Amino acid sequence: GFGSELPDDAFGGGDDDRVPCGICGRKFAPASLDRHMGICQKTFGKQRKTFNMKKQRQTDEIKEVCGSYGRTTSKPAPKKAAGMPKWKKEHEQFQAALRASRAIARGEEPPPPDPELEAALDTRVPCPHCGRKFAEKVAERHIPHCANT
């Protein structure tokens, strides 16, 4: 069969003259043991620090609000709408609308809308006469017409 032409002790299967390492217990040839012992002492001699995933995961903003390990019950203040990208403002407004509709469905009072967020997204021009809001070009047509009525 396969490998039958090799002698029995070709893979070290004959007399076991290997010596176990005093640190890790693995067996080595006497010539290799000295070299291994130096490496093994470096590897197993020092105690590894326990990895703290919680500390790794915390950002500076969370550390300011929660401290180094503690949690806080109050939510951090939301970021100002002016510094947010447009998609994030729209997302926040959409999430607020969903929260309000859930509150109404439960029969509760909906939370008040965030005026900063609404003002940042609303680019329409209000009519000084009727108070309605229009797109810029539509407002140019509407405002003179509304002033006459």
C-alpha positions in Angstrom: 0.0 0.0 0.0 0.9 3.6 0.2 4.0 4.3 2.2 4.8 0.7 2.7 8.3 1.2 1.1 9.3 3.4 4.0 11.0 2.0 7.1 9.0 1.8 10.3 11.0 4.5 12.1 10.9 7.0 9.2 8.4 9.3 11.1 9.9 8.8 14.5 7.7 5.9 15.3 10.6 3.7 16.5 12.2 4.3 19.9 10.9 7.5 21.4 14.1 9.4 22.3 12.2 12.7 22.5 12.3 14.7 25.7 9.2 16.6 27.1 9.4 20.3 27.6 9.2 21.3 31.3 6.9 24.3 30.5 4.4 23.1 27.9 4.8 19.3 28.0 5.5 18.9 24.2 8.2 16.4 23.3 11.3 17.4 21.3 14.5 15.9 20.2 17.3 16.6 22.7 19.1 18.8 20.2 16.0 21.0 19.6 14.9 21.1 23.3 17.3 23.9 24.3 16.1 26.2 21.5 12.5 25.4 22.2 12.9 26.1 26.0 14.0 29.7 25.3 11.0 30.3 23.0 8.6 28.6 25.3 9.7 30.6 28.3 9.2 33.9 26.4 5.7 32.7 25.3 4.4 31.1 28.4 6.4 33.1 31.0 4.5 36.3 30.8 0.9 36.7 31.9 -1.4 38.1 29.2 -3.7 41.0 30.1 -7.4 40.2 29.9 -8.9 41.8 26.9 -11.8 44.2 27.8 -14.2 44.5 24.9 -16.4 47.0 26.7 -13.5 49.4 27.0 -12.4 48.9 23.4 -15.9 49.5 22.1 -16.5 52.8 24.0 -16.1 55.9 22.0 -15.0 59.2 23.5 -18.5 60.6 23.4 -19.9 57.6 25.3 -17.1 57.9 27.8 -18.0 61.5 28.5 -21.7 60.7 29.0 -21.3 57.4 30.8 -17.9 57.5 32.5 -15.4 54.8 31.9 -17.6 51.9 32.7 -20.9 53.1 34.1 -24.2 53.5 32.3 -26.5 56.4 32.5 -30.2 56.4 32.5 -30.6 59.8 30.7 -30.1 59.8 26.9 -27.3 61.9 25.5 -28.4 65.2 23.9 -29.2 64.8 20.2 -26.8 66.4 17.8 -27.7 69.7 16.3 -29.5 69.5 13.0 -27.2 72.0 11.3 -24.2 69.7 11.5 -26.1 66.6 10.2 -26.1 65.5 6.6 -29.4 65.9 4.7 -30.1 62.1 4.7 -29.6 62.0 8.5 -32.0 64.9 9.1 -34.6 63.2 6.9 -34.0 59.9 8.8 -34.4 61.6 12.2 -37.6 63.3 11.0 -39.0 60.0 9.7 -38.2 58.3 13.0 -39.9 61.0 14.9 -43.0 60.7 12.7 -43.0 56.9 13.4 -42.7 57.5 17.2 -45.6 60.0 17.0 -47.8 57.6 15.0 -47.1 54.7 17.5 -48.0 57.0 20.4 -51.3 58.0 18.7 -52.1 54.3 18.0 -51.6 53.6 21.7 -53.9 56.5 22.7 -51.1 58.5 24.1 -50.1 62.1 23.5 -47.5 62.2 20.7 -44.1 63.8 21.6 -43.7 67.4 20.4 -41.8 67.7 17.0 -38.2 69.0 17.2 -38.4 72.5 15.8 -34.7 72.6 15.0 -35.0 69.5 12.8 -38.1 70.7 11.0 -36.6 74.1 10.3 -33.4 72.6 8.9 -35.3 70.4 6.5 -38.1 72.8 5.4 -36.8 74.9 2.5 -40.2 76.2 1.5 -41.0 79.9 1.5 -44.0 81.0 3.7 -46.5 83.4 2.2 -46.8 86.6 4.3 -50.5 86.9 3.5 -52.0 83.4 4.1 -49.1 81.7 6.0 -48.9 78.7 3.6 -45.5 77.5 2.5 -44.5 77.0 -1.1 -41.5 76.0 -3.2 -39.4 79.0 -4.2 -40.7 79.3 -7.8 -44.3 78.6 -6.8 -44.0 81.2 -4.1 -42.9 83.8 -6.6 -46.2 83.2 -8.5 -48.4 82.8 -5.4 -47.4 85.8 -3.2 -48.4 88.5 -5.8 -51.7 86.7 -6.5 -52.4 86.2 -2.8 -51.8 89.9 -2.1 -54.6 90.8 -4.5 -57.2 88.6 -2.9 
